[in-house]
Amino acid sequence: MKFFLAEDFSNVLQEFAGKDLTVHLGVDIKGDDKQKIRYGNVVYQTLKDYRQRENFSENIILLGGVRQVEYETYYADNGSLLFIGIFLGSLFLMGTVLIFAVVYGLIYSMTARAYYRIVEKT
C-alpha cells in the first residue's frame, strides 16, 4: 500500500506553511469489525511510516484511530455512567422515602397522643 500527496495538496501545504492546518482523512472500510480494525490499523501505521520517511516537521501531530475500537471504550464509559446514575438515583429515592416515612410517623404519633389525651379528659 502506497500513499502519496497529490499536486494540489502539496500546493496547499506550501501555501499554509507555518500556520495551523488540520487535515482529516476518512476511510470507508467494508467488512466486519475485525476486518475494519485490522485494516484501519494498517492504514494508520502506514501514515505514521510515511511521516517518518518524508522527514516531516516535528510540529506535525498525527492522531488516528479506528471507530470500531473506540466503540468499546464509548460503551464501557457510558455504561458505567448509566449504572452509577441508576444506583445513585435509586439510593436518593430510597432516602427520600425513608425521610418521608420518619416524618409522617412522628406527625402521626404526636397527633395520636394529642387525640388520646383529649379523649381521656372527656
Summary of the structure (lengths in Angstrom):
residues: 122
radius of gyration: 32.8
end to end distance: 102.0
largest distance: 106.2
contacts: 216
relative contact order: 0.06
helix: 70%
strand: 0%
